[in-house]
């Protein structure tokens, strides 16, 4: 219909809007300069921050995080030595040890927060950004965006790295302790996940379009 095409054109010409999550005040969006922050004129809440990195740069970081994640998972984290005998352990060696040591709950939590949730978050983010490069919304966009929001607090690589460092210092009193590449890979992964947590992923709603399943009559 001609009327529907005119409505689409009019909607495209309408400036983007921002709604304050605190007081529901509606604002007109404008481009932000680097380091600039948009605040609500009514209550002063932060509406939006300058996104900083482009979609391509963010996707490159996601691919880097996947490589680092594989290294952190497969490489030994620490080597313990006693009386000339040395034993190296990976993340899954530790989880398996906890499982057979009647600490199944801790083992499941460790596997979820150190492997399942970080991997799921990285893969979902990469999937969304892969489509966002061309301005499109990935299949399952809404569900995945909600999933990313809920996964955020459950990626605890930073807690693991800090706990591992404390354990290494304490274990050094009784064993010969040698940090292995896995712990450094997890430290790098911690920095990347922290960087992802500081990104404003809500911009993907505005930068992508939902493709119509069928054309208008």
Phi and psi restraints in degrees (value plus and minus 20) as a CYANA .aco file:
   2 UNK   PHI     -90.4   -50.4
   2 UNK   PSI     -55.8   -15.8
   3 UNK   PHI     -82.4   -42.4
   3 UNK   PSI     -60.9   -20.9
   4 UNK   PHI     -86.7   -46.7
   4 UNK   PSI     -57.5   -17.5
   5 UNK   PHI     -86.3   -46.3
   5 UNK   PSI     -55.8   -15.8
   6 UNK   PHI     -87.5   -47.5
   6 UNK   PSI     -57.5   -17.5
   7 UNK   PHI     -84.2   -44.2
   7 UNK   PSI     -60.7   -20.7
   8 UNK   PHI     -83.8   -43.8
   8 UNK   PSI     -63.1   -23.1
   9 UNK   PHI     -83.7   -43.7
   9 UNK   PSI     -59.5   -19.5
  10 UNK   PHI     -87.0   -47.0
  10 UNK   PSI     -58.6   -18.6
  11 UNK   PHI     -86.1   -46.1
  11 UNK   PSI     -56.6   -16.6
  12 UNK   PHI     -87.7   -47.7
  12 UNK   PSI     -49.9    -9.9
  13 UNK   PHI    -100.7   -60.7
  13 UNK   PSI     -35.4     4.6
  14 UNK   PHI     -92.2   -52.2
  14 UNK   PSI     110.9   150.9
  15 UNK   PHI     -83.6   -43.6
  15 UNK   PSI     127.6   167.6
  16 UNK   PHI     -84.7   -44.7
  16 UNK   PSI     128.7   168.7
  17 UNK   PHI    -138.2   -98.2
  17 UNK   PSI     132.9   172.9
  18 UNK   PHI    -142.3  -102.3
  18 UNK   PSI     114.7   154.7
  19 UNK   PHI    -134.7   -94.7
  19 UNK   PSI     105.6   145.6
  20 UNK   PHI     -87.0   -47.0
  20 UNK   PSI     110.4   150.4
  21 UNK   PHI     -94.1   -54.1
  21 UNK   PSI     -35.4     4.6
  22 UNK   PHI    -112.8   -72.8
  22 UNK   PSI     -63.0   -23.0
  23 UNK   PHI    -145.9  -105.9
  23 UNK   PSI     -18.4    21.6
  24 UNK   PHI      46.5    86.5
  24 UNK   PSI      -0.3    39.7
  25 UNK   PHI     -94.5   -54.5
  25 UNK   PSI     117.3   157.3
  26 UNK   PHI    -116.0   -76.0
  26 UNK   PSI     111.9   151.9
  27 UNK   PHI    -146.3  -106.3
  27 UNK   PSI     133.8   173.8
  28 UNK   PHI    -104.8   -64.8
  28 UNK   PSI     112.7   152.7
  29 UNK   PHI    -103.2   -63.2
  29 UNK   PSI     122.5   162.5
  30 UNK   PHI    -153.9  -113.9
  30 UNK   PSI     137.0   177.0
  31 UNK   PHI     -80.1   -40.1
  31 UNK   PSI     119.2   159.2
  32 UNK   PHI    -123.0   -83.0
  32 UNK   PSI     120.4   160.4
  33 UNK   PHI     -98.3   -58.3
  33 UNK   PSI     145.5   185.5
  34 UNK   PHI     -78.9   -38.9
  34 UNK   PSI     107.5   147.5
  35 UNK   PHI      63.3   103.3
  35 UNK   PSI     -23.2    16.8
  36 UNK   PHI    -103.2   -63.2
  36 UNK   PSI     127.5   167.5
  37 UNK   PHI    -146.8  -106.8
  37 UNK   PSI     113.7   153.7
  38 UNK   PHI    -113.3   -73.3
  38 UNK   PSI     107.8   147.8
  39 UNK   PHI    -139.4   -99.4
  39 UNK   PSI     132.3   172.3
  40 UNK   PHI     -87.7   -47.7
  40 UNK   PSI     112.4   152.4
  41 UNK   PHI     -91.7   -51.7
  41 UNK   PSI     -37.0     3.0
  42 UNK   PHI    -114.9   -74.9
  42 UNK   PSI     -69.4   -29.4
  43 UNK   PHI    -135.4   -95.4
  43 UNK   PSI     -28.0    12.0
  44 UNK   PHI      62.3   102.3
  44 UNK   PSI     -14.0    26.0
  45 UNK   PHI     -89.0   -49.0
  45 UNK   PSI     130.5   170.5
  46 UNK   PHI     -93.9   -53.9
  46 UNK   PSI     104.1   144.1
  47 UNK   PHI    -113.0   -73.0
  47 UNK   PSI     -60.6   -20.6
  48 UNK   PHI    -183.8  -143.8
  48 UNK   PSI     129.2   169.2
  49 UNK   PHI    -139.2   -99.2
  49 UNK   PSI     136.6   176.6
  50 UNK   PHI     -81.3   -41.3
  50 UNK   PSI     108.7   148.7
  51 UNK   PHI     -87.8   -47.8
  51 UNK   PSI     -42.5    -2.5
  52 UNK   PHI      57.2    97.2
  52 UNK   PSI    -101.1   -61.1
  53 UNK   PHI    -108.0   -68.0
  53 UNK   PSI     129.1   169.1
  54 UNK   PHI     -96.5   -56.5
  54 UNK   PSI     150.4   190.4
  55 UNK   PHI     -82.4   -42.4
  55 UNK   PSI     -61.8   -21.8
  56 UNK   PHI     -82.8   -42.8
  56 UNK   PSI     -61.2   -21.2
  57 UNK   PHI     -86.0   -46.0
  57 UNK   PSI     -59.8   -19.8
  58 UNK   PHI     -85.5   -45.5
  58 UNK   PSI     -61.0   -21.0
  59 UNK   PHI     -83.8   -43.8
  59 UNK   PSI     -57.5   -17.5
  60 UNK   PHI     -82.8   -42.8
  60 UNK   PSI     -58.4   -18.4
  61 UNK   PHI     -86.3   -46.3
  61 UNK   PSI     -56.9   -16.9
  62 UNK   PHI     -83.8   -43.8
  62 UNK   PSI     -64.1   -24.1
  63 UNK   PHI     -83.5   -43.5
  63 UNK   PSI     -58.5   -18.5
  64 UNK   PHI     -82.6   -42.6
  64 UNK   PSI     -61.3   -21.3
  65 UNK   PHI     -83.3   -43.3
  65 UNK   PSI     -56.2   -16.2
  66 UNK   PHI     -85.2   -45.2
  66 UNK   PSI     -60.5   -20.5
  67 UNK   PHI     -85.1   -45.1
  67 UNK   PSI     -66.0   -26.0
  68 UNK   PHI     -84.9   -44.9
  68 UNK   PSI     -56.6   -16.6
  69 UNK   PHI     -83.2   -43.2
  69 UNK   PSI     -62.1   -22.1
  70 UNK   PHI     -83.2   -43.2
  70 UNK   PSI     -60.3   -20.3
  71 UNK   PHI     -85.8   -45.8
  71 UNK   PSI     -62.6   -22.6
  72 UNK   PHI     -85.1   -45.1
  72 UNK   PSI     -51.7   -11.7
  73 UNK   PHI    -100.2   -60.2
  73 UNK   PSI     -57.3   -17.3
  74 UNK   PHI    -111.1   -71.1
  74 UNK   PSI     -49.9    -9.9
  75 UNK   PHI    -101.1   -61.1
  75 UNK   PSI     129.4   169.4
  76 UNK   PHI     -81.5   -41.5
  76 UNK   PSI     124.0   164.0
  77 UNK   PHI    -112.2   -72.2
  77 UNK   PSI     -61.5   -21.5
  78 UNK   PHI    -172.0  -132.0
  78 UNK   PSI     130.6   170.6
  79 UNK   PHI    -138.7   -98.7
  79 UNK   PSI     107.1   147.1
  80 UNK   PHI    -127.1   -87.1
  80 UNK   PSI     115.1   155.1
  81 UNK   PHI    -145.0  -105.0
  81 UNK   PSI     119.5   159.5
  82 UNK   PHI    -170.6  -130.6
  82 UNK   PSI     104.5   144.5
  83 UNK   PHI      35.0    75.0
  83 UNK   PSI      20.0    60.0
  84 UNK   PHI      62.8   102.8
  84 UNK   PSI     -21.5    18.5
  85 UNK   PHI    -125.9   -85.9
  85 UNK   PSI     113.2   153.2
  86 UNK   PHI    -142.6  -102.6
  86 UNK   PSI     119.0   159.0
  87 UNK   PHI    -151.0  -111.0
  87 UNK   PSI     104.9   144.9
  88 UNK   PHI    -121.1   -81.1
  88 UNK   PSI     126.5   166.5
  89 UNK   PHI    -153.8  -113.8
  89 UNK   PSI     115.8   155.8
  90 UNK   PHI    -115.0   -75.0
  90 UNK   PSI     157.7   197.7
  91 UNK   PHI     -78.8   -38.8
  91 UNK   PSI     -65.0   -25.0
  92 UNK   PHI     -91.7   -51.7
  92 UNK   PSI     -45.8    -5.8
  93 UNK   PHI     -83.1   -43.1
  93 UNK   PSI     -61.8   -21.8
  94 UNK   PHI     -87.1   -47.1
  94 UNK   PSI     -62.3   -22.3
  95 UNK   PHI     -85.1   -45.1
  95 UNK   PSI     -62.3   -22.3
  96 UNK   PHI     -84.3   -44.3
  96 UNK   PSI     -58.3   -18.3
  97 UNK   PHI     -83.6   -43.6
  97 UNK   PSI     -62.3   -22.3
  98 UNK   PHI     -85.0   -45.0
  98 UNK   PSI     -57.7   -17.7
  99 UNK   PHI     -83.1   -43.1
  99 UNK   PSI     -66.3   -26.3
 100 UNK   PHI     -99.9   -59.9
 100 UNK   PSI     -28.1    11.9
 101 UNK   PHI    -117.7   -77.7
 101 UNK   PSI       4.0    44.0
 102 UNK   PHI      43.2    83.2
 102 UNK   PSI      13.2    53.2
 103 UNK   PHI    -142.1  -102.1
 103 UNK   PSI      34.9    74.9
 104 UNK   PHI     -82.9   -42.9
 104 UNK   PSI     -58.0   -18.0
 105 UNK   PHI     -83.3   -43.3
 105 UNK   PSI     -65.1   -25.1
 106 UNK   PHI     -85.1   -45.1
 106 UNK   PSI     -58.9   -18.9
 107 UNK   PHI     -83.2   -43.2
 107 UNK   PSI     -62.8   -22.8
 108 UNK   PHI     -85.5   -45.5
 108 UNK   PSI     -63.1   -23.1
 109 UNK   PHI     -82.9   -42.9
 109 UNK   PSI     -61.8   -21.8
 110 UNK   PHI     -84.3   -44.3
 110 UNK   PSI     -64.1   -24.1
 111 UNK   PHI     -83.4   -43.4
 111 UNK   PSI     -58.2   -18.2
 112 UNK   PHI     -91.1   -51.1
 112 UNK   PSI     -69.0   -29.0
 113 UNK   PHI     -99.9   -59.9
 113 UNK   PSI     -43.1    -3.1
 114 UNK   PHI    -123.5   -83.5
 114 UNK   PSI     -35.3     4.7
 115 UNK   PHI    -147.7  -107.7
 115 UNK   PSI     -80.1   -40.1
 116 UNK   PHI     -84.6   -44.6
 116 UNK   PSI     -73.2   -33.2
 117 UNK   PHI     -87.9   -47.9
 117 UNK   PSI     -66.2   -26.2
 118 UNK   PHI     -81.2   -41.2
 118 UNK   PSI     -59.9   -19.9
 119 UNK   PHI     -86.3   -46.3
 119 UNK   PSI     -63.0   -23.0
 120 UNK   PHI     -82.2   -42.2
 120 UNK   PSI     -63.0   -23.0
 121 UNK   PHI     -83.2   -43.2
 121 UNK   PSI     -63.1   -23.1
 122 UNK   PHI     -87.1   -47.1
 122 UNK   PSI     -62.4   -22.4
 123 UNK   PHI     -87.3   -47.3
 123 UNK   PSI     -61.5   -21.5
 124 UNK   PHI     -83.8   -43.8
 124 UNK   PSI     -64.9   -24.9
 125 UNK   PHI     -82.2   -42.2
 125 UNK   PSI     -62.3   -22.3
 126 UNK   PHI     -83.3   -43.3
 126 UNK   PSI     -60.3   -20.3
 127 UNK   PHI     -82.0   -42.0
 127 UNK   PSI     -64.5   -24.5
 128 UNK   PHI     -86.5   -46.5
 128 UNK   PSI     -62.0   -22.0
 129 UNK   PHI     -90.7   -50.7
 129 UNK   PSI     -50.9   -10.9
 130 UNK   PHI     -80.7   -40.7
 130 UNK   PSI     -59.8   -19.8
 131 UNK   PHI     -99.9   -59.9
 131 UNK   PSI     -54.4   -14.4
 132 UNK   PHI     -84.6   -44.6
 132 UNK   PSI     -41.8    -1.8
 133 UNK   PHI     -77.2   -37.2
 133 UNK   PSI     -54.4   -14.4
 134 UNK   PHI    -122.1   -82.1
 134 UNK   PSI      -5.6    34.4
 135 UNK   PHI      57.3    97.3
 135 UNK   PSI      -3.7    36.3
 136 UNK   PHI    -127.6   -87.6
 136 UNK   PSI     138.7   178.7
 137 UNK   PHI    -115.3   -75.3
 137 UNK   PSI     112.0   152.0
 138 UNK   PHI     -88.5   -48.5
 138 UNK   PSI     134.5   174.5
 139 UNK   PHI     -76.1   -36.1
 139 UNK   PSI     114.5   154.5
 140 UNK   PHI      55.0    95.0
 140 UNK   PSI       4.7    44.7
 141 UNK   PHI     -74.8   -34.8
 141 UNK   PSI     -71.3   -31.3
 142 UNK   PHI     -82.3   -42.3
 142 UNK   PSI     -66.9   -26.9
 143 UNK   PHI     -83.1   -43.1
 143 UNK   PSI     -60.9   -20.9
 144 UNK   PHI     -89.4   -49.4
 144 UNK   PSI     -57.1   -17.1
 145 UNK   PHI     -84.2   -44.2
 145 UNK   PSI     -61.1   -21.1
 146 UNK   PHI     -84.9   -44.9
 146 UNK   PSI     -60.7   -20.7
 147 UNK   PHI     -81.5   -41.5
 147 UNK   PSI     -60.7   -20.7
 148 UNK   PHI     -80.9   -40.9
 148 UNK   PSI     -59.7   -19.7
 149 UNK   PHI     -81.8   -41.8
 149 UNK   PSI     -60.6   -20.6
 150 UNK   PHI    -101.1   -61.1
 150 UNK   PSI     -44.1    -4.1
 151 UNK   PHI     -96.4   -56.4
 151 UNK   PSI     -44.1    -4.1
 152 UNK   PHI     -68.3   -28.3
 152 UNK   PSI     -73.3   -33.3
 153 UNK   PHI     -90.4   -50.4
 153 UNK   PSI     -30.3     9.7
 154 UNK   PHI    -121.4   -81.4
 154 UNK   PSI     -15.4    24.6
 155 UNK   PHI    -115.2   -75.2
 155 UNK   PSI      85.2   125.2
 156 UNK   PHI    -134.9   -94.9
 156 UNK   PSI      21.6    61.6
 157 UNK   PHI     -83.0   -43.0
 157 UNK   PSI     -56.0   -16.0
 158 UNK   PHI     -86.1   -46.1
 158 UNK   PSI     -56.3   -16.3
 159 UNK   PHI     -85.5   -45.5
 159 UNK   PSI     -60.2   -20.2
 160 UNK   PHI     -84.2   -44.2
 160 UNK   PSI     -64.5   -24.5
 161 UNK   PHI     -82.9   -42.9
 161 UNK   PSI     -65.1   -25.1
 162 UNK   PHI     -84.5   -44.5
 162 UNK   PSI     -62.1   -22.1
 163 UNK   PHI     -84.1   -44.1
 163 UNK   PSI     -59.0   -19.0
 164 UNK   PHI     -85.3   -45.3
 164 UNK   PSI     -59.1   -19.1
 165 UNK   PHI     -85.2   -45.2
 165 UNK   PSI     -62.0   -22.0
 166 UNK   PHI     -83.5   -43.5
 166 UNK   PSI     -61.8   -21.8
 167 UNK   PHI     -84.7   -44.7
 167 UNK   PSI     -58.5   -18.5
 168 UNK   PHI     -82.9   -42.9
 168 UNK   PSI     -62.1   -22.1
 169 UNK   PHI     -84.1   -44.1
 169 UNK   PSI     -63.3   -23.3
 170 UNK   PHI     -90.5   -50.5
 170 UNK   PSI     -60.6   -20.6
 171 UNK   PHI     -87.6   -47.6
 171 UNK   PSI     -41.2    -1.2
 172 UNK   PHI     -85.3   -45.3
 172 UNK   PSI     -38.1     1.9
 173 UNK   PHI     -92.5   -52.5
 173 UNK   PSI     -42.5    -2.5
 174 UNK   PHI    -139.2   -99.2
 174 UNK   PSI     -44.0    -4.0
 175 UNK   PHI    -150.3  -110.3
 175 UNK   PSI     144.1   184.1
 176 UNK   PHI    -102.6   -62.6
 176 UNK   PSI      95.5   135.5
 177 UNK   PHI    -130.5   -90.5
 177 UNK   PSI     105.6   145.6
 178 UNK   PHI    -142.8  -102.8
 178 UNK   PSI      90.6   130.6
 179 UNK   PHI     -83.9   -43.9
 179 UNK   PSI     112.7   152.7
 180 UNK   PHI    -122.8   -82.8
 180 UNK   PSI     151.1   191.1
 181 UNK   PHI     -77.7   -37.7
 181 UNK   PSI     -47.1    -7.1
 182 UNK   PHI     -79.8   -39.8
 182 UNK   PSI     -57.7   -17.7
 183 UNK   PHI     -89.3   -49.3
 183 UNK   PSI     -54.1   -14.1
 184 UNK   PHI     -91.5   -51.5
 184 UNK   PSI     -55.7   -15.7
 185 UNK   PHI     -85.0   -45.0
 185 UNK   PSI     -59.4   -19.4
 186 UNK   PHI     -87.4   -47.4
 186 UNK   PSI     -54.1   -14.1
 187 UNK   PHI     -84.1   -44.1
 187 UNK   PSI     -62.7   -22.7
 188 UNK   PHI     -85.0   -45.0
 188 UNK   PSI     -60.1   -20.1
 189 UNK   PHI     -83.1   -43.1
 189 UNK   PSI     -57.4   -17.4
 190 UNK   PHI     -79.9   -39.9
 190 UNK   PSI     -63.1   -23.1
 191 UNK   PHI     -84.8   -44.8
 191 UNK   PSI     -60.7   -20.7
 192 UNK   PHI     -87.1   -47.1
 192 UNK   PSI     -63.1   -23.1
 193 UNK   PHI     -85.3   -45.3
 193 UNK   PSI     -58.2   -18.2
 194 UNK   PHI     -83.1   -43.1
 194 UNK   PSI     -57.8   -17.8
 195 UNK   PHI     -85.4   -45.4
 195 UNK   PSI     -61.4   -21.4
 196 UNK   PHI     -82.5   -42.5
 196 UNK   PSI     -58.8   -18.8
 197 UNK   PHI     -84.0   -44.0
 197 UNK   PSI     -47.6    -7.6
 198 UNK   PHI    -106.2   -66.2
 198 UNK   PSI     -22.8    17.2
 199 UNK   PHI    -102.7   -62.7
 199 UNK   PSI     126.7   166.7
 200 UNK   PHI    -111.0   -71.0
 200 UNK   PSI      70.7   110.7
 201 UNK   PHI     -96.5   -56.5
 201 UNK   PSI     -31.3     8.7
 202 UNK   PHI     -85.0   -45.0
 202 UNK   PSI     -37.1     2.9
 203 UNK   PHI     -83.8   -43.8
 203 UNK   PSI     -41.9    -1.9
 204 UNK   PHI     -83.3   -43.3
 204 UNK   PSI     -46.9    -6.9
 205 UNK   PHI     -83.8   -43.8
 205 UNK   PSI     -56.2   -16.2
 206 UNK   PHI    -108.4   -68.4
 206 UNK   PSI     -48.1    -8.1
 207 UNK   PHI    -109.4   -69.4
 207 UNK   PSI     -26.6    13.4
 208 UNK   PHI    -140.3  -100.3
 208 UNK   PSI     136.7   176.7
 209 UNK   PHI    -139.5   -99.5
 209 UNK   PSI     128.6   168.6
 210 UNK   PHI    -110.8   -70.8
 210 UNK   PSI      99.7   139.7
 211 UNK   PHI     -93.7   -53.7
 211 UNK   PSI     117.4   157.4
 212 UNK   PHI     -92.7   -52.7
 212 UNK   PSI     115.6   155.6
 213 UNK   PHI     -90.8   -50.8
 213 UNK   PSI     -57.8   -17.8
 214 UNK   PHI    -156.7  -116.7
 214 UNK   PSI     128.6   168.6
 215 UNK   PHI     -93.4   -53.4
 215 UNK   PSI     132.7   172.7
 216 UNK   PHI     -91.2   -51.2
 216 UNK   PSI     121.4   161.4
